[in-house]
Amino acid sequence: MKRTALLLALTAILLPAVISCDEEENKIETMFSGFMSGYTDSEGYVTVLKDDYGVQYMVNEKSEQLRPDTLYRMVATVALDENKTARILQMEPTKSFYAPADSLVPDSVKVTDPVEIISMYLGGGYINIYLGVRVSKEKTVHRLLYTHKDSIGRKKFTIYHNAYGDEPVYTKHAYLSIPLYGYGLAKNDTVFLSCCGYEEDYERKLVFK
């Protein structure tokens, strides 16, 4: 069955495992949260989850119905039973698409309003980024875009943010998961990421494993 990637946008932060007990069913569950990949079946339900360490879990309950036969990047909170079968408690949207070449994106689109990088890591073949974006209200329109640029011996990704003039009142969180397949990266190559920040600009580098 062909899996297709879908445009969608945490971090390397995996919440410490917590143990909870359901008194009614007397079951012990382990809960964790983080970036992962979800695979939907022919009806659009996530049936398999894979974390960024390569561990795969079968999902035993239907959650939100999505596009059939599709790979989703997501930030999810998951409960595992004693058989290591997963139950999805919450899913957060994650923007994830193959980065277009910076030279092919019109300058008018590459707006450099600031963002905050709360944390980031390289795992599962992605740059996973937990962002803070300052907004004026819950329902407001912002745009996050990232591109890539090749230069001698380096791959550089740039995050662009367009706040459309919105006032920075409070911080709203957003998640990016930039796929690194297709760039010809070899083990121990350095990947660069930059963007405009509120206090200072970011220039980060990560080692591809």
Order of alpha helices (4+ residues) and beta strands (2+ residues): beta-beta-beta-beta-beta-beta-beta-beta-beta-beta-beta-beta-beta-beta
